[in-house]
Amino acid sequence: MFNFFWRIRALPSAQLTAWRVLGNKIATKVNLLRRRVAVRNSLCSFCGEKEEEYFHLFFYCRLSSLTWNLCFAWLGITTVVPFHAFSHFLQFRLSNAPESVNLGLGNIWIAMVSEIWHHRNKIVFNEGVLDLSKKISLPQLKVWAWLTSKFPSTSFSFFDWYLAPLVCLYSL
């Protein structure tokens, strides 16, 4: 599965962020405290209710969970959230789908994780405001841009992508 992860044609910075999340090597507040870095508090930057450990921040926080639910609804996938980031990543892989479809779904997962991290950092460092619409719409736009640049023969518009992403992935 690690070989599959590195075959995904994603923006390198986003892929590195996602790789760090998979290995719990991302600088969440709990991980910073574990490394003896002073932080104001260890509460989640999104909800402020639980400690900001990687799995809560990216998957279980009610706001991140809502974002993932919107993503799954957009893809037309029904699922439950597993207890490990790698298992979550594997949910973005369809067993009978062509490799290009699974690579596209991997792109979506990487974009979502990267955008959650970017949004968290915007809140922490720039006193940003939580904007759920951007947490789903920006990954949609980013993945469409990545796919259309990596597969120049793509014939679907952003409108097509927004309405039927799996149909678009099957056309790659």
N, C-alpha and C positions, 0 to 999 in steps of 0.2 A: 504493500500500500504506500510505502514511502516513495518508491519509484514512481507510482502513479501521481502522487502529490507534486513531485518535481517535474513531471511532464506537462502539468497544467500551464498554459500560456497566459500567465497573469503578470501584472505590473510587479517587478521584483520587490519593491518596498512593501507592497501589500502581501506578497507571498511570504516574505520574511516575517512580517507581523503575525500572519496566520501560523507559520511554523513555530514561532515562539509561544503562541497560545496552545498549540498541540502538545508542546513539551512543558507547559507551565513555567516558561522562562520569561514571561512578560512582566514588566515592572508595575504590577498592581500594588496597592498600598500594603497588603499583607506580605507580599514578596519583598517589598522595600524594608518593612519592619524586620523581617527575617534576616535581612542583610545588614541590619543595624543602621538604616538610614532614617533620619528623623522625618516624620510626617505629622501633620496637624492632628489627624484622626485616621482611623482605619476603616471608616464607614464608606460604603459604596457611593461613588460620585453621582450615580443616577438616582437611586432611591433613598440613600442615607439611612437605611434601615438595618442592613446586615454588613458584615465585614466585606471589604472589597478583595475577595480572592478571585482567581481567574474564572472559575466555573460559574460563580454567582454573577460576576460582572458581564460575562459574555453570553450566558445561557439561561440562568435561573432568576436573575433580577426581573421583577415584574415588567420593567420597561424593555429590557432586552428580550425577554420572552415574548412580549407583544410584537416586537419587531420581527422575531423569527416566525411567529404565527402569521404575520402579514406576508412574509416571504413564502412560507409554505402554501398559503392560500393563493398567492399569485402564481405559484408553480402548479397548483392543483394537487398537492401532496398532503395526505393525512398521516400524521405521525405522533409519537410521543418523544419527549426530550430524554435522552439517555443520561447516564451518570458520568460520562467521560467525553472529553472533547474529541478524541479520535473517533469514537462511536458516532458522535454528532456529525462529524465530517463524512463518515461512511453513509449516512442517510442521504447524502447528495450523490449517490451512485445507484443507478438502476441496473439490476442484474441482467436483463435481456436487451439493454440498449447498446447501440454502437459506441465505440470509444470516444468519438467526437462529441456525442451527447453527454457522456460522463465527464469529459474534460470541461465542457461548458458548464455543467452543474457544479464542478469543482471550482470554476471561476466565480460562480455566484457565491459559494460558501466563503471563499477567500475575500471577496469584495465585501460581504456582510461583516465578517470579523474585523477586517481592516477599517471599515467605516464606524463600527461600534467603538473601536480603539481611538480613532481620530476624533469622534464625537466626545468621548470621555476626556481626552486631552484638551479639547477646546473648552470644556467645562472647568477643568482643573486649572489650566494655565492662563486662560483668557477670560475667565468668568463668563463663559458662554451660557446659553440657555438650552435646555433639552428640547430638541425639535424632532419628534418621532417621524414626521413626514420625510425629513431629510435622511433619516437612518434607513429608510427603505428605497426612496427614490434615487439617491445618489449611487448606491450599489447597482441598481438597475441600469442607470445611465453608463456607469463605468464599465460594466460587463459588456453592454452593447457596443461601446466604443472599442474595448479590447478585442471582441470577436470580429467586428467589422474591419479592424486593422490587421488582425492576424490571419483572417480568411477573406482576402480581397474579393473572392467570388460570391460573397454573401449577397443575397438579393432582398433581404428583409429590412424594412424601415424600423425606426425606433417605435413607431406606433404599432407595427406588427409585433415587435418584441414585447412591448408593454402589455398587449392583449393576449398573446399566446406564446410565451417563451419556450415551452417544450416543442411546439410545432416548429419554431425557428431553429432550435437546436437540432432537430431531426433533419432539417434542410441543409445542414453544414456538409 
